[in-house]
Amino acid sequence: MMKLDVKKIRKEKNTVIVSSKESLKDIEHIQWSKDIIAGSKKVEIKATNR
């Protein structure tokens, strides 16, 4: 199994390493409609700011 090379991460100037608990504290759950949950409507998610 491969291990994460932390040296590469630390070389990046804008990288901050935080705990999983801290990184997930501001997550907001998506309130899906009943149609989406039932599968009669679909959701398309696109990446932004790349």
C-alpha positions in Angstrom: 0.0 0.0 0.0 1.3 3.5 -0.9 1.7 6.1 1.9 1.1 9.8 1.6 4.3 11.8 1.0 3.8 14.6 3.5 7.0 16.3 2.2 5.3 17.1 -1.1 2.3 18.7 0.7 4.5 20.8 3.0 6.4 22.3 0.0 3.2 24.0 -1.2 3.0 27.5 0.1 -0.8 27.6 0.5 -1.3 24.2 2.1 -2.5 23.9 5.7 -2.9 20.4 7.2 -5.9 20.1 9.5 -7.6 17.2 11.3 -10.6 15.5 9.7 -12.8 16.7 12.6 -11.8 20.3 12.0 -12.2 20.1 8.2 -15.7 18.6 8.4 -17.1 20.9 11.1 -18.5 23.5 8.6 -20.1 21.0 6.2 -23.8 21.7 5.5 -26.0 18.8 4.4 -27.8 19.2 1.1 -31.6 19.3 1.5 -32.6 17.1 -1.5 -36.2 17.3 -2.7 -38.4 14.2 -2.6 -38.2 13.9 -6.4 -34.4 13.6 -6.3 -34.4 11.2 -3.4 -37.0 9.1 -5.2 -34.9 9.2 -8.4 -37.5 10.9 -10.6 -35.2 13.9 -11.0 -31.4 14.0 -11.4 -28.8 16.3 -10.0 -25.7 17.5 -12.0 -22.8 18.7 -9.9 -20.0 20.7 -11.6 -16.7 21.8 -10.2 -16.1 25.6 -10.0 -13.1 27.8 -9.4 -10.5 25.6 -11.0 
